[in-house]
Amino acid sequence: MNSSRLPRKLVAEIGGKPMLQHVLERCLQSTAARATVLCRVSQAVAD
């Protein structure tokens, strides 16, 4: 969340969705992973 080049980049919208949502959707599509786990460090990510 404290990126110097792009502050709040995890929740920045790309194509109408937060960047983190794009990443999670890609992880869930993976056939190599048995589980997808999100550990949050800020309330903004949880919201």
C-alpha positions in Angstrom: 0.0 0.0 0.0 3.0 2.3 0.5 4.5 2.0 -2.9 6.5 5.2 -3.8 5.8 4.9 -7.5 2.1 4.0 -7.3 0.6 4.5 -3.9 -2.2 2.1 -3.0 -1.4 -0.1 -6.1 -3.1 -3.2 -4.7 -6.5 -1.4 -4.7 -5.9 0.6 -7.9 -8.6 -0.1 -10.5 -7.6 -1.7 -13.7 -10.5 -2.4 -16.1 -13.1 -1.8 -13.4 -11.5 -4.2 -10.8 -8.9 -3.7 -8.1 -5.5 -5.0 -9.2 -5.5 -7.5 -6.3 -8.8 -9.0 -7.6 -7.1 -9.6 -11.0 -4.2 -11.4 -9.3 -6.5 -13.5 -7.1 -8.7 -14.5 -10.1 -5.5 -15.7 -11.9 -4.4 -17.6 -8.9 -7.7 -19.4 -8.7 -7.4 -20.4 -12.4 -4.1 -22.1 -11.7 -4.1 -25.9 -12.0 -0.7 -26.1 -10.3 -1.8 -24.7 -7.0 -3.8 -26.7 -4.5 -4.9 -23.6 -2.5 -5.0 -19.8 -2.8 -4.3 -17.9 0.4 -4.6 -14.1 0.9 -2.9 -12.6 3.9 -3.8 -8.9 4.3 -1.7 -6.2 6.0 -4.1 -3.3 5.8 -7.7 -2.5 6.3 -8.0 -1.1 2.7 -7.1 -4.6 1.3 -9.7 -6.2 3.5 -12.4 -3.7 2.4 
